[in-house]
Amino acid sequence: MLTAQRYQIILQALNEAGICKLNELVHLTDASESTIRRDLDELEAQGLLERIHGGAQLITHLTVDQAQNDREQLHRSEKETIAKYAVDNFVADGQVIYLDAGTTVQEVIPYLARFHDLNLITNSVTTALKLSEQNLHVFLPGGHLKSTTKALVGSATMSALANFHFDLAFIGSNGIAGSGDLMTPDIDEADIKQAVIASSTKKVVLSDVSKFQQVAFATFGNLDQVDLLVTGTLAPKLKTHFKQKNIKELDS
């Protein structure tokens, strides 16, 4: 089992129970006590849990999917600033561009109309509808529709997306852990994001600052696998912790 998978299992167990004993985590992960102790030390260093005698307790809860309409209203001004920067600096005529189901990614749509011959692919029904309203060329793969995020997921979606190579992908994230791991609450959405990253020449994550040091169930990548993460102004404590050179802060 990969280290990231053990981290997810440990955090999920703690999210459900609050406190877990060391031997419980050993059983859940089928790993040795020494391995789990190292995992707990690392997760504690990231500020995600607290070591206690014989185990660990959670000090932050996993983020969960929120309804699309609710997410669209959060941090709207910051998302618009992030989206405008991303379009101005990465989009060009004739590109094949993937837009994922994130609400920050959705904010790029009004800035795309000035470009010519764009081919836009998305797994978001909401994003597809907004693109079509601007007469932009959009491809929507098949798949299972999630009611919360209005995203298409599953094997049919993965199969359809496997036929594409993207010049550029704009990707959202529900959580950015202290390790630089990029996270989402749904493993099916994580699979799609992971596949898109592997199939894209330029990978740009768009995320408002509220997602930093948030943890979700599924990891789909790490900051070192993408070209840039565009966000708002980080608080001094976050600046100290996140020293990755591919984080672009914007005044928001």
DOVEXZA-132601 format. One line per 5 residues: for each residue x, y, z of N, C-alpha, C. Coordinates in pm, whole numbers, plus 50000, padded with zeros to 5 digits. Example, Ala and Ser with C-alpha at 12.3 -4.5 7.8 and 13.67 -1.06 7.14 Angstrom:
# residues 2
51319/49431/50780/51230/49550/50780/51320/49670/50780; 51285/49775/50708/51367/49894/50714/51290/50003/50787
//
This chain:
# residues 252
50084/49880/50000/50000/50000/50000/50088/50125/50000; 50053/50221/49916/50129/50345/49909/50110/50428/50036; 50211/50509/50066/50204/50595/50184/50080/50684/50181; 50052/50745/50066/49937/50834/50054/49806/50760/50082; 49799/50633/50042/49679/50554/50069/49663/50528/50219
49775/50500/50286/49768/50481/50432/49722/50609/50500; 49777/50722/50456/49736/50850/50514/49585/50869/50502; 49529/50838/50385/49385/50855/50363/49305/50765/50456; 49350/50639/50472/49279/50546/50559/49285/50593/50704; 49402/50639/50746/49419/50687/50884/49329/50807/50910
49331/50903/50820/49252/51025/50839/49102/50996/50831; 49063/50906/50742/48921/50869/50733/48875/50803/50862; 48957/50713/50917/48922/50645/51042/48911/50744/51156; 49003/50838/51162/48999/50939/51267/48881/51034/51249; 48849/51062/51124/48735/51151/51098/48605/51088/51147
48596/50956/51136/48475/50886/51177/48470/50863/51328; 48587/50833/51388/48588/50795/51530/48640/50904/51623; 48719/50997/51570/48777/51102/51655/48910/51060/51714; 48913/50940/51771/49035/50884/51830/49050/50740/51782; 49172/50700/51746/49199/50561/51709/49323/50511/51782
49319/50384/51820/49436/50321/51880/49532/50276/51771; 49658/50265/51809/49762/50226/51714/49731/50090/51651; 49687/49992/51734/49662/49859/51680/49542/49858/51584; 49446/49949/51602/49334/49960/51509/49383/50007/51372; 49473/50103/51371/49526/50155/51245/49616/50053/51177
49689/49976/51255/49770/49867/51199/49680/49768/51127; 49568/49732/51191/49475/49637/51131/49412/49693/51003; 49373/49820/51005/49307/49881/50890/49398/49892/50768; 49526/49915/50794/49620/49938/50684/49704/49817/50648; 49700/49715/50735/49783/49596/50717/49931/49635/50710
49969/49732/50793/50107/49778/50798/50165/49747/50937; 50296/49761/50948/50360/49735/51077/50339/49852/51173; 50358/49825/51302/50346/49932/51402/50446/50044/51375; 50567/50008/51337/50669/50110/51314/50630/50199/51196; 50570/50140/51093/50526/50218/50977/50415/50315/51017
50318/50267/51094/50207/50353/51136/50257/50462/51229; 50352/50432/51314/50408/50536/51401/50472/50647/51318; 50545/50608/51213/50606/50709/51124/50498/50789/51052; 50392/50721/51009/50281/50792/50943/50217/50893/51037; 50196/50853/51160/50134/50943/51257/50224/51062/51288
50354/51036/51295/50449/51146/51317/50441/51248/51203; 50436/51198/51080/50431/51287/50964/50300/51364/50960; 50189/51297/50984/50058/51364/50981/50046/51465/51096; 50110/51435/51208/50111/51532/51318/50194/51654/51278; 50306/51632/51211/50390/51744/51166/50316/51833/51068
50223/51775/50992/50142/51852/50898/50024/51920/50965; 50007/51898/51096/49898/51962/51169/49763/51897/51149; 49763/51769/51108/49636/51703/51076/49584/51615/51189; 49670/51578/51283/49627/51498/51396/49720/51526/51514; 49681/51472/51628/49763/51486/51749/49792/51347/51804
49920/51320/51829/49957/51192/51888/49916/51189/52033; 49854/51081/52074/49822/51058/52215/49876/50921/52253; 49877/50890/52384/49932/50763/52429/49855/50648/52365; 49926/50566/52286/49866/50449/52226/49790/50472/52097; 49796/50594/52044/49722/50619/51922/49726/50764/51878
49614/50813/51825/49608/50950/51774/49465/51001/51778; 49451/51133/51778/49319/51193/51769/49320/51301/51661; 49205/51321/51601/49193/51416/51491/49183/51558/51544; 49249/51651/51477/49233/51792/51514/49176/51874/51398; 49148/51807/51286/49079/51874/51176/48993/51771/51105
48874/51810/51060/48783/51717/50994/48804/51719/50843; 48778/51606/50781/48789/51597/50637/48683/51685/50571; 48722/51753/50464/48624/51829/50389/48533/51733/50314; 48409/51777/50292/48311/51695/50221/48256/51775/50104; 48193/51704/50012/48130/51771/49898/48016/51860/49946
48011/51981/49892/47899/52070/49915/47819/52083/49787; 47693/52123/49801/47610/52143/49683/47672/52247/49591; 47658/52227/49461/47717/52317/49362/47676/52462/49385; 47548/52487/49407/47501/52625/49425/47564/52692/49546; 47584/52614/49652/47646/52670/49774/47792/52705/49748
47864/52618/49679/48006/52641/49654/48030/52760/49562; 47938/52781/49470/47954/52890/49374/47955/53027/49441; 47890/53037/49556/47880/53167/49624/47996/53196/49718; 48080/53097/49744/48190/53116/49838/48311/53179/49770; 48369/53283/49833/48495/53344/49787/48487/53386/49640
48374/53439/49600/48348/53466/49457/48448/53564/49397; 48478/53672/49467/48570/53773/49414/48709/53715/49393; 48756/53637/49490/48888/53574/49480/48893/53477/49363; 48787/53400/49346/48782/53304/49236/48788/53374/49100; 48718/53487/49088/48720/53561/48962/48860/53613/48930
48929/53662/49033/49066/53711/49013/49159/53598/48968; 49146/53483/49032/49227/53367/48997/49199/53324/48853; 49071/53318/48817/49033/53273/48683/49085/53367/48576; 49073/53497/48597/49119/53594/48497/49269/53582/48475; 49345/53568/48583/49490/53551/48570/49522/53425/48490
49452/53316/48521/49479/53189/48454/49454/53199/48304; 49344/53261/48266/49313/53274/48123/49413/53366/48054; 49441/53480/48115/49534/53577/48055/49672/53517/48032; 49713/53425/48117/49850/53376/48113/49868/53238/48048; 49759/53165/48025/49775/53029/47975/49693/52994/47852
49584/53064/47828/49496/53027/47716/49542/53094/47587; 49537/53018/47478/49572/53071/47345/49477/53010/47242; 49466/53075/47127/49380/53026/47020/49416/52882/46983; 49314/52803/46951/49334/52669/46897/49366/52560/46997; 49364/52590/47126/49401/52489/47225/49288/52389/47252
49328/52272/47297/49236/52174/47355/49250/52188/47506; 49142/52228/47572/49148/52264/47714/49049/52181/47794; 49096/52125/47906/49007/52056/47999/48971/52149/48115; 48843/52157/48144/48793/52233/48258/48724/52135/48353; 48775/52121/48475/48712/52024/48562/48594/52086/48637
48538/52012/48732/48411/52051/48792/48424/52150/48907; 48542/52204/48931/48559/52300/49040/48490/52433/49011; 48439/52498/49115/48370/52626/49095/48468/52740/49065; 48592/52730/49110/48692/52831/49070/48722/52817/48921; 48735/52693/48874/48756/52669/48732/48640/52726/48650
48522/52713/48700/48403/52763/48631/48411/52912/48602; 48483/52985/48685/48493/53130/48669/48577/53172/48547; 48645/53077/48482/48722/53114/48362/48631/53137/48242; 48509/53085/48246/48422/53084/48129/48400/53221/48067; 48369/53326/48144/48344/53456/48080/48465/53514/48007
48585/53465/48036/48707/53521/47977/48752/53445/47851; 48677/53343/47811/48719/53259/47698/48666/53307/47563; 48567/53394/47564/48498/53429/47440/48589/53497/47337; 48696/53563/47382/48782/53636/47289/48876/53546/47209; 48882/53419/47244/48973/53327/47176/48903/53254/47062
48983/53206/46966/48929/53139/46849/48968/52991/46848; 48878/52909/46798/48904/52766/46772/48944/52689/46898; 48884/52722/47011/48909/52644/47132/48825/52517/47129; 48883/52408/47174/48809/52284/47196/48809/52258/47345; 48692/52266/47406/48678/52261/47551/48612/52130/47593
48674/52062/47688/48622/51936/47739/48603/51952/47889; 48489/51905/47939/48462/51914/48082/48378/51796/48127; 48391/51757/48252/48302/51656/48309/48196/51721/48397; 48183/51853/48389/48084/51927/48467/47966/51966/48380; 47849/51919/48416/47728/51955/48341/47703/52105/48351
47723/52162/48469/47704/52306/48488/47798/52386/48399; 47925/52348/48398/48023/52417/48314/47989/52404/48166; 47948/52284/48124/47912/52261/47984/47797/52351/47942; 47696/52365/48024/47582/52450/47992/47624/52596/47978; 47709/52643/48068/47754/52782/48063/47842/52807/47940
47922/52709/47902/48004/52722/47781/47916/52729/47657; 47812/52645/47653/47725/52643/47536/47647/52773/47522; 47617/52837/47632/47547/52966/47628/47631/53074/47560; 47763/53055/47560/47852/53150/47493/47894/53101/47354; 47824/52997/47306/47852/52941/47173/47996/52890/47159
48051/52841/47269/48184/52782/47267/48172/52632/47239; 48272/52578/47171/48270/52436/47133/48307/52352/47254; 48213/52269/47300/48235/52194/47423/48199/52047/47402; 48282/51960/47459/48256/51815/47460/48228/51773/47603; 48116/51700/47622/48077/51650/47752/48076/51497/47747
48164/51429/47821/48167/51282/47816/48046/51223/47888; 48021/51096/47865/47915/51027/47938/47962/50988/48078; 47872/50928/48154/47910/50882/48286/47797/50897/48387; 47830/50866/48510/47735/50879/48620/47734/51022/48672; 47617/51083/48684/47607/51223/48728/47594/51230/48880
47691/51297/48943/47683/51321/49088/47587/51437/49116; 47496/51416/49209/47395/51519/49236/47454/51641/49306; 47559/51622/49387/47614/51734/49463/47696/51829/49376; 47792/51775/49302/47884/51859/49225/47845/51874/49079; 47741/51800/49036/47699/51801/48894/47814/51758/48802
47895/51667/48852/48009/51616/48775/47979/51475/48725; 48027/51445/48605/48017/51311/48550/48140/51231/48591; 48118/51112/48644/48227/51030/48695/48202/50885/48655; 48300/50801/48682/48285/50658/48658/48360/50610/48536; 48344/50480/48507/48423/50416/48402/48392/50472/48264
48267/50508/48238/48232/50563/48106/48300/50698/48085; 48305/50779/48188/48373/50909/48180/48522/50889/48157; 48581/50798/48232/48724/50771/48218/48757/50722/48077; 48673/50634/48023/48696/50581/47889/48690/50690/47783; 48592/50781/47797/48578/50890/47701/48697/50985/47707
48742/51017/47827/48853/51111/47843/48986/51051/47798; 48994/50920/47797/49118/50853/47755/49151/50879/47609; 49052/50925/47532/49074/50953/47390/49137/51090/47364; 49157/51169/47469/49204/51306/47450/49344/51326/47505; 49415/51418/47441/49533/51480/47503/49505/51629/47511
49530/51688/47626/49495/51828/47649/49619/51917/47644; 49607/52027/47572/49714/52127/47577/49723/52191/47714; 49607/52205/47777/49597/52278/47904/49483/52220/47985; 49505/52203/48115/49398/52160/48206/49391/52256/48323; 49269/52304/48349/49242/52381/48470/49171/52288/48568
49230/52273/48686/49185/52172/48782/49159/52239/48917; 49048/52203/48980/49018/52251/49114/49059/52150/49219; 49066/52195/49344/49103/52106/49455/49023/52145/49579; 48969/52043/49648/48897/52069/49772/48989/52087/49891; 49109/52032/49880/49204/52042/49989/49347/52041/49939
49432/52119/50007/49576/52121/49978/49646/52096/50110; 49692/51973/50129/49751/51934/50257/49889/51995/50273; 49939/51993/50396/50070/52049/50423/50181/51984/50345; 50161/51859/50303/50259/51786/50223/50258/51831/50077; 50159/51914/50039/50142/51951/49898/50047/51859/49825
49993/51758/49894/49896/51669/49831/49769/51746/49796; 49714/51717/49679/49591/51778/49629/49479/51678/49649; 49367/51722/49708/49267/51627/49756/49125/51665/49716; 49041/51563/49709/48898/51578/49681/48823/51474/49763; 48698/51501/49802/48627/51404/49886/48587/51275/49816
48584/51274/49682/48528/51162/49608/48638/51090/49529; 48651/50960/49551/48758/50885/49485/48738/50877/49334; 48611/50877/49289/48585/50875/49144/48631/51005/49079; 48607/51118/49145/48655/51246/49091/48807/51252/49097; 48865/51192/49201/49011/51188/49211/49071/51111/49093
49008/51001/49056/49057/50921/48943/49058/51004/48814; 48952/51081/48793/48943/51163/48672/49049/51272/48673; 49063/51342/48785/49164/51448/48794/49304/51391/48770; 49330/51275/48827/49461/51211/48811/49487/51177/48665; 49385/51124/48597/49400/51088/48456/49422/51212/48369
49352/51321/48402/49366/51446/48325/49506/51503/48342; 49558/51500/48463/49694/51549/48487/49794/51471/48401; 49775/51340/48395/49866/51256/48316/49855/51283/48166; 49741/51334/48121/49716/51353/47978/49729/51497/47932; 49781/51585/48016/49786/51727/47984/49929/51778/47974
49953/51864/47876/50085/51926/47862/50108/52028/47972; 50009/52112/47997/50019/52216/48101/49908/52192/48202; 49947/52180/48330/49851/52153/48437/49850/52270/48535; 49733/52334/48550/49722/52451/48636/49607/52429/48735; 49637/52433/48863/49536/52418/48967/49487/52557/49008
49356/52573/49013/49294/52700/49054/49222/52676/49185; 49264/52747/49290/49207/52719/49422/49215/52841/49511; 49105/52877/49576/49110/52988/49670/49183/52945/49798; 49223/53042/49879/49311/53014/49993/49244/52931/50102; 49111/52925/50102/49043/52847/50206/49073/52698/50197
49125/52654/50083/49152/52511/50064/49286/52467/50123; 49371/52561/50160/49502/52525/50213/49488/52463/50352; 49565/52355/50371/49567/52277/50495/49430/52218/50526; 49349/52199/50422/49227/52120/50433/49257/51980/50380; 49191/51883/50436/49217/51744/50400/49088/51678/50356
49093/51607/50244/48978/51531/50195/49018/51384/50183; 48921/51300/50151/48945/51156/50157/49042/51106/50051; 49033/51160/49930/49109/51104/49818/49214/51202/49767; 49336/51153/49748/49445/51233/49693/49454/51207/49543; 49461/51315/49462/49471/51294/49318/49604/51342/49260
49689/51398/49342/49819/51443/49294/49889/51525/49400; 49999/51585/49359/50078/51669/49449/50120/51794/49373; 50150/51899/49445/50192/52023/49380/50312/52004/49288; 50397/51906/49319/50515/51886/49232/50480/51818/49100; 50352/51780/49081/50308/51719/48956/50238/51818/48863
50219/51941/48909/50150/52041/48827/50244/52157/48798; 50209/52236/48697/50295/52347/48659/50278/52467/48752; 50156/52491/48796/50131/52609/48879/50002/52590/48957; 50001/52641/49079/49878/52657/49155/49854/52807/49171; 49739/52854/49124/49705/52996/49132/49604/53014/49245
49633/53106/49335/49548/53127/49452/49548/53274/49490; 49480/53305/49601/49479/53441/49652/49598/53466/49744; 49588/53567/49828/49698/53603/49917/49700/53512/50039; 49810/53443/50058/49823/53352/50171/49856/53428/50300; 49800/53382/50410/49833/53437/50540/49979/53405/50573
50045/53487/50657/50186/53464/50689/50217/53322/50734; 50129/53262/50814/50153/53125/50861/50157/53027/50745; 50068/53048/50647/50066/52960/50531/50189/52982/50443; 50232/53107/50429/50352/53137/50351/50473/53064/50408; 50479/53059/50541/50590/52993/50607/50590/52843/50578
50469/52785/50576/50460/52640/50559/50473/52598/50413; 50403/52668/50323/50403/52629/50182/50511/52706/50107; 50622/52643/50085/50737/52708/50021/50755/52663/49875; 50659/52590/49822/50670/52545/49684/50678/52665/49590; 50768/52657/49493/50792/52770/49403/50685/52783/49296
50601/52681/49280/50499/52689/49176/50362/52732/49230; 50362/52809/49339/50240/52871/49391/50240/53018/49354; 50141/53061/49279/50128/53201/49238/50019/53267/49322; 50060/53362/49407/49965/53437/49489/49919/53562/49416; 49791/53591/49427/49733/53711/49367/49669/53796/49475
49671/53925/49459/49598/54014/49549/49449/53991/49529; 49381/53966/49637/49237/53937/49623/49158/54002/49736
//
